[in-house]
Amino acid sequence: MTVRNNQIPLSVLDLAPIVEGSNAQTSFKNSVELARHVESLGFTRYWLAEHHNMRGIASSATSVVIGHIAGATKSIRVGSGGIMLPNHAPLVIAEQFGTLESLYPGRIDLGLGRAPGSDQLTAAALRRERKTGGEDFPNQLAELRSYFHPDGTTRVKAVPGEGLDVPIWLLGSSGFSAKLSAEQGLPFAFASHFSPDYTLPALQIYRSSFKPSEDLEKPYAMIGVNVIAADSDEEAEYLATSIQQQFLNLIRGNPGQLKPPVEDMDSLWSEYEKHVVAQQLIYTVTGNAETVKKKLEAIVEETQADELIVNTHVYDQQARLKSYQILADAWFGQ
């Protein structure tokens, strides 16, 4: 784990955004460029998220993109933030991540969620005859873990996968995964970057219920934050109008590609919509280097997070790269 002066590591959550007027091919090229960039800056891990039927997110085949990023980098951990396990047979995920770990040993993380990562119609298309809303997630998790560490009774083998050490994280936006990860002695990541309201209660559940395991001796909690850093607070706030538009479209039920920033959001949303978006983006930090550092330090103080995973959803790739540079310089004290 690469940490400089500040003892809280930073990682990256990449939704492989497809910006307006672009395509998935460009999105993947941008992700490779970003992964190499943050690797050189000392970030710990680079995670990609499973989403489906969303024109603005290119990481639907998450395992494939993870392999692409891992192959283009040298040392940064690469993984899923996360794989939505109810969409898949646990054996398939064990084989996929066993393959990734075999190709890139010691660098692969497997973050798991129980949401569909899309709408219900798409979930039905993904899951076919499996009628589950995630209720059997604990059983799926147990099955998945058994393929990596069999007890000798299973006749089905994950090849590759069996015997490999692929760290498993549970992801969540409620108390369910917080409690389950605590019971299983696993690291926990909370989706504060888009579902902030339950952050502190979930972290309290996780820490108070944690049971040490072979995987983890004490609780380890990571939270998601949106960070948009620029040379000035005003420029960062301007760049942040892209993610504001994205969330505005989500609450209107009309998700799409990431839009360019605008000078005036008040011409686009109502007062009610402005309030709803602001509530969902509580854990969003914008500003220059000093502003961003102070706001992140306050978040760490409030949450006692062991690690921050950063999503920087801005329209311009160069501004995105620069945001991470400013963040690293401020946080790591370069």
LOTOR-848274 format. One record per residue (C-alpha): residue number from 1; x, y, z. Coordinates in pm, whole numbers, padded with zeros to 5 digits. Example, Ala and Ser with C-alpha at 12.3 -4.5 7.8 and 13.67 -1.06 7.14 Angstrom:
2
tivo|X|Y|Z
1|01230|-00450|00780
2|01367|-00106|00714
//
This chain:
334
tivo|X|Y|Z
1|00000|00000|00000
2|00161|00324|-00113
3|00111|00604|00138
4|00320|00914|00166
5|00284|01182|00432
6|-00086|01132|00483
7|-00172|00796|00638
8|-00514|00755|00472
9|-00470|00589|00131
10|-00654|00707|-00177
11|-00796|00485|-00449
12|-00995|00544|-00768
13|-01347|00443|-00867
14|-01385|00461|-01244
15|-01730|00431|-01398
16|-01570|00438|-01744
17|-01788|00736|-01840
18|-01898|00783|-02198
19|-01919|01157|-02238
20|-02164|01323|-02472
21|-02038|01304|-02830
22|-01796|01018|-02757
23|-01806|00636|-02744
24|-01698|00333|-02539
25|-01369|00295|-02727
26|-01261|00642|-02621
27|-01384|00575|-02268
28|-01154|00273|-02236
29|-00857|00467|-02374
30|-00926|00738|-02117
31|-00945|00477|-01839
32|-00607|00335|-01933
33|-00457|00682|-01935
34|-00610|00761|-01597
35|-00501|00430|-01442
36|-00140|00484|-01547
37|-00159|00842|-01421
38|-00289|00758|-01072
39|-00051|00464|-01044
40|00239|00706|-01086
41|00082|00935|-00822
42|00071|00668|-00551
43|-00297|00567|-00548
44|-00361|00223|-00396
45|-00626|00061|-00613
46|-00830|00122|-00929
47|-01182|-00018|-00927
48|-01446|-00040|-01199
49|-01818|-00079|-01144
50|-02077|-00305|-01307
51|-02368|-00116|-01461
52|-02603|-00221|-01741
53|-02834|-00049|-01988
54|-02675|00289|-01915
55|-02558|00484|-02219
56|-02310|00685|-02012
57|-02120|00395|-01851
58|-01897|00158|-02048
59|-01795|-00092|-01777
60|-02080|-00343|-01813
61|-01835|-00629|-01890
62|-01649|-00542|-01572
63|-01410|-00838|-01556
64|-01296|-00775|-01913
65|-01221|-00409|-01843
66|-01037|-00500|-01521
67|-00808|-00725|-01722
68|-00753|-00448|-01976
69|-00654|-00200|-01704
70|-00437|-00448|-01516
71|-00255|-00532|-01838
72|-00184|-00164|-01903
73|-00044|-00094|-01554
74|00232|-00242|-01341
75|00167|-00224|-00969
76|-00167|-00064|-00876
77|-00433|-00304|-00750
78|-00722|-00339|-00994
79|-01067|-00469|-00912
80|-01441|-00435|-00904
81|-01638|-00175|-00720
82|-01829|-00385|-00770
83|-01948|-00702|-00932
84|-02323|-00736|-00872
85|-02319|-01100|-00764
86|-02694|-01175|-00803
87|-02649|-01110|-01177
88|-02406|-01402|-01207
89|-02344|-01763|-01116
90|-02081|-01760|-00837
91|-01876|-02019|-01023
92|-01842|-01786|-01323
93|-01716|-01501|-01104
94|-01471|-01735|-00928
95|-01335|-01846|-01266
96|-01315|-01492|-01401
97|-01133|-01354|-01098
98|-00923|-01667|-01068
99|-00814|-01599|-01425
100|-00742|-01233|-01347
101|-00542|-01326|-01035
102|-00345|-01583|-01234
103|-00263|-01323|-01499
104|-00186|-01043|-01253
105|-00090|-01211|-00923
106|-00127|-01008|-00608
107|-00304|-00720|-00780
108|-00672|-00818|-00808
109|-00959|-00716|-00575
110|-01311|-00857|-00587
111|-01567|-00610|-00456
112|-01920|-00748|-00445
113|-02263|-00586|-00433
114|-02616|-00725|-00429
115|-02800|-00457|-00631
116|-02873|-00522|-00999
117|-02664|-00229|-01120
118|-02953|-00130|-01345
119|-03332|-00118|-01374
120|-03556|-00416|-01300
121|-03624|-00495|-01666
122|-03252|-00519|-01734
123|-03203|-00724|-01418
124|-03459|-00972|-01547
125|-03271|-00993|-01878
126|-02945|-01058|-01693
127|-03076|-01313|-01446
128|-03314|-01499|-01677
129|-03474|-01782|-01479
130|-03311|-01680|-01151
131|-03586|-01494|-00966
132|-03385|-01313|-00702
133|-03370|-00960|-00576
134|-03052|-01024|-00383
135|-03215|-01204|-00089
136|-02987|-01505|-00134
137|-02673|-01291|-00147
138|-02525|-01446|00170
139|-02562|-01793|00020
140|-02410|-01678|-00309
141|-02120|-01524|-00119
142|-02059|-01848|00070
143|-02066|-02045|-00255
144|-01827|-01805|-00424
145|-01581|-01820|-00134
146|-01596|-02200|-00135
147|-01460|-02208|-00490
148|-01151|-02016|-00384
149|-01104|-02209|-00059
150|-01280|-02548|-00092
151|-01345|-02757|00219
152|-01295|-03083|00031
153|-01664|-03162|-00014
154|-01732|-02963|-00330
155|-01711|-03160|-00654
156|-01723|-02852|-00876
157|-01387|-02677|-00908
158|-01307|-02324|-01019
159|-01015|-02358|-01258
160|-00841|-02120|-01232
161|-00958|-01995|-00895
162|-00922|-02275|-00643
163|-00657|-02201|-00384
164|-00599|-01843|-00498
165|-00603|-01548|-00259
166|-00838|-01294|-00414
167|-00938|-01036|-00150
168|-01315|-01003|-00125
169|-01481|-00677|-00024
170|-01850|-00621|00036
171|-02001|-00300|-00100
172|-02320|-00140|00015
173|-02542|00162|00062
174|-02738|00030|00361
175|-02687|-00174|00675
176|-02730|-00513|00508
177|-02381|-00546|00361
178|-02231|-00365|00659
179|-02362|-00634|00892
180|-02276|-00920|00658
181|-01920|-00801|00600
182|-01876|-00760|00977
183|-02003|-01112|01041
184|-01775|-01253|00774
185|-01471|-01049|00883
186|-01435|-00881|00544
187|-01340|-00526|00444
188|-01637|-00301|00371
189|-01686|-00019|00120
190|-01980|00222|00153
191|-02126|00408|-00145
192|-02125|00752|00016
193|-02057|00913|-00322
194|-02415|00856|-00436
195|-02605|00734|-00127
196|-02474|00936|00168
197|-02762|00933|00415
198|-02683|00600|00581
199|-02304|00634|00581
200|-02244|00685|00952
201|-02503|00430|01075
202|-02366|00166|00835
203|-02010|00226|00948
204|-02120|00201|01311
205|-02294|-00131|01241
206|-01987|-00264|01063
207|-01739|-00168|01334
208|-01953|-00270|01632
209|-02043|-00609|01481
210|-01703|-00698|01333
211|-01568|-01046|01397
212|-01198|-01105|01324
213|-01128|-01362|01053
214|-00842|-01519|00862
215|-00890|-01241|00609
216|-00896|-00943|00844
217|-00805|-00893|01211
218|-00987|-00564|01261
219|-01248|-00358|01069
220|-01136|-00186|00752
221|-01381|00060|00599
222|-01349|00251|00275
223|-01596|00519|00166
224|-01668|00664|-00176
225|-01626|01037|-00237
226|-01664|01251|-00546
227|-01366|01484|-00581
228|-01329|01757|-00841
229|-01013|01961|-00795
230|-00897|02251|-01010
231|-00673|02557|-00989
232|-00953|02758|-00831
233|-01271|02689|-00635
234|-01471|02858|-00911
235|-01329|02637|-01186
236|-01392|02323|-00980
237|-01753|02426|-00918
238|-01796|02484|-01291
239|-01657|02139|-01373
240|-01887|01985|-01110
241|-02196|02091|-01306
242|-02144|01780|-01522
243|-02200|01542|-01230
244|-02486|01761|-01110
245|-02652|01725|-01449
246|-02594|01350|-01437
247|-02769|01316|-01101
248|-03045|01551|-01215
249|-03112|01323|-01511
250|-03105|01018|-01284
251|-03374|01154|-01053
252|-03578|01243|-01360
253|-03547|00883|-01477
254|-03352|00983|-01786
255|-02989|00871|-01747
256|-02759|00946|-02036
257|-02405|01033|-02133
258|-02200|01273|-01925
259|-02272|01629|-02036
260|-02029|01921|-02063
261|-02031|02173|-01779
262|-02261|02472|-01786
263|-02240|02823|-01644
264|-02581|02820|-01476
265|-02746|02513|-01322
266|-03039|02717|-01195
267|-03172|02735|-01550
268|-03184|02354|-01562
269|-03335|02244|-01231
270|-03615|02339|-00994
271|-03547|02430|-00633
272|-03674|02089|-00527
273|-03447|01910|-00775
274|-03154|02123|-00664
275|-03215|02013|-00305
276|-03243|01643|-00397
277|-02922|01649|-00602
278|-02737|01835|-00326
279|-02852|01575|-00074
280|-02723|01289|-00288
281|-02391|01466|-00341
282|-02314|01545|00023
283|-01987|01353|-00003
284|-01877|01556|-00304
285|-01569|01773|-00263
286|-01488|02052|-00506
287|-01226|02322|-00495
288|-00860|02408|-00524
289|-00588|02201|-00355
290|-00626|02359|-00012
291|-01006|02347|-00018
292|-01015|01985|-00128
293|-00765|01875|00135
294|-00953|02047|00417
295|-01288|01903|00309
296|-01149|01551|00277
297|-00981|01576|00616
298|-01318|01672|00764
299|-01482|01370|00600
300|-01213|01138|00738
301|-01256|01292|01081
302|-01632|01244|01065
303|-01631|00889|00928
304|-01298|00756|01059
305|-01258|00594|00716
306|-00951|00377|00667
307|-00939|00458|00296
308|-01107|00690|00047
309|-01206|00579|-00303
310|-01241|00876|-00534
311|-01473|00922|-00829
312|-01399|01222|-01052
313|-01681|01252|-01300
314|-01587|01546|-01523
315|-01644|01593|-01894
316|-01294|01680|-02010
317|-01027|01409|-01984
318|-00742|01653|-01927
319|-00937|01822|-01646
320|-00998|01477|-01498
321|-00628|01391|-01503
322|-00540|01730|-01356
323|-00794|01687|-01077
324|-00621|01369|-00960
325|-00282|01540|-00986
326|-00398|01830|-00769
327|-00553|01587|-00522
328|-00238|01376|-00497
329|-00014|01679|-00453
330|-00237|01809|-00173
331|-00303|01479|00000
332|00034|01310|-00024
333|00230|01630|00026
334|00434|01613|-00294
//
